[in-house]
Amino acid sequence: MRIEASERLKKLPPYLFADIENKVAKMRAKGNEIFDLSIGDPDLPTPPEIVKVMQSAMEEPGSHGYSSSKGEQFFRDAVARWYSVRFGVKLDPSREICSLIGSKEGIANIANALVNHGEKILVPDPGYPVYANGSTFLSGAKKTVMPLLEQNAFLPNLNEVDASGAKLMYLNYPNNPTGAVASIDFLKEAVDFARGNGIIICYDNAYSEMSFGEPAHSILEVPGAMDCCVEFNSCSKTFNMTGSRIGFAVGAADAIAALAKLKSQVDSGLPIYAQRAGAFALSQYTGKDPPAAVKKNISIFAQRMKLLSAGLCDIGIACRVSPATFYLWVNVGGSSIAFADKLLDKGIVVTPGIGFGSHGEGFIRFALTKDESAIRRVVEKMKGI
Ligand SMILES: Cc1ncc(COP(=O)(O)O)c(C=O)c1O
């Protein structure tokens, strides 16, 4: 019997990194040394105190049973406390918070929870591919692109966005792939735009703790945002816990209820021991300032950012240091795939900008997920390219 994927799935482009992984596997099979700066998976360890909490939670009776899709009360309480100390945002843990199996899961599922077939979703371009594919395409919604251009500091020009028929809008700052940040004034403008046009903002704040300057904002700090915004975050990047899948959605109670209802039919929640570790990790915050382990991370990534951007400048590739995230977004002109392939021939793996949308063409993205000595070797190998 021949098994065929659905027509819908056949039309879905392959996940960006699956393609890159195939190319890298071929290079490795040939015995080449590989410097993989493509995927945003931190190389640094989870802080040991968090690992210990997870270990002992795994030994607690009941910790391997089902949780609920919405998350345990203690976990939602910890998220509420974190929002209060970190952003000054008050949340009701019973109505305004839902646990996620990583923020990616919620970012993808929210469209099916809130958007009807044929309705419009506003998607930043370049952007995290899940907005356009796992969310918009799979839910049967229509995508309208909001270009993020260098001359506009990689913020969408909201005056030029066609809001007619739009139900939902994704925004993501600190931004993947550009490393750009958003001021509170921009977030106010976005909330005004959403309220004026009856659009729900899905604010992806996965890199909120990875800023090298001022701490990033939550969109929920903006007055009126609780009516029209859902924010996504996780422990993945903040605490180097990508594989533990500890995420959460917070914000407008009706949207959270819809997401929790959908999730109750497709998952049975985040493991309880993971929620214990997540609650503990978030409890390390006592204010806006990150705890010591997070500060250490930020300073390591800031150092790598300086090293790579200075190295690229030295060899004639101009770039600006990103103010946040561990991504360096470099304008190389011309075909981003051709440039990335040239680097791959030298064993350097980066992500071609076109993979993040058509407005990413001409750029490549470095993820600073290797140590300084690897970054020095990368720069050395790139000489003369
Ligand atoms: C912009 C952005 N949002 C969300 C995620 C998902 O992270 P997680 O599902 O681990 O929380 C990522 C992961 O790379 C990302 O880059």
The ligand as a Tripos MOL2 file, in Angstrom:
@<TRIPOS>MOLECULE
LIG
   16    16     1     0     0
SMALL
NO_CHARGES

@<TRIPOS>ATOM
      1 C1         11.3720   33.4780   17.6480 C.3       1 LIG1
      2 C2         11.2190   32.1530   18.2980 C.ar      1 LIG1
      3 N1         10.0810   31.8890   18.9460 N.ar      1 LIG1
      4 C3          9.8620   30.7130   19.5360 C.ar      1 LIG1
      5 C4         10.8210   29.7150   19.4860 C.ar      1 LIG1
      6 C5         10.4820   28.3820   20.1050 C.3       1 LIG1
      7 O1         11.1620   28.1240   21.2510 O.3       1 LIG1
      8 P1         10.6240   27.0480   22.2960 P.3       1 LIG1
      9 O2          9.5550   26.2530   21.6240 O.co2     1 LIG1
     10 O3         11.8110   26.2200   22.6250 O.co2     1 LIG1
     11 O4         10.0870   27.8340   23.4430 O.co2     1 LIG1
     12 C6         12.0230   29.9350   18.8370 C.ar      1 LIG1
     13 C7         13.0350   28.8750   18.7650 C.2       1 LIG1
     14 O5         14.0500   28.9770   18.1380 O.2       1 LIG1
     15 C8         12.2270   31.1940   18.2170 C.ar      1 LIG1
     16 O6         13.3520   31.4690   17.5790 O.3       1 LIG1
@<TRIPOS>BOND
     1     1     2 1
     2     2     3 ar
     3     2    15 ar
     4     3     4 ar
     5     4     5 ar
     6     5     6 1
     7     5    12 ar
     8     6     7 1
     9     7     8 1
    10     8     9 2
    11     8    10 1
    12     8    11 1
    13    12    13 1
    14    12    15 ar
    15    13    14 2
    16    15    16 1
@<TRIPOS>SUBSTRUCTURE
     1 LIG1         1 GROUP 0 **** ****
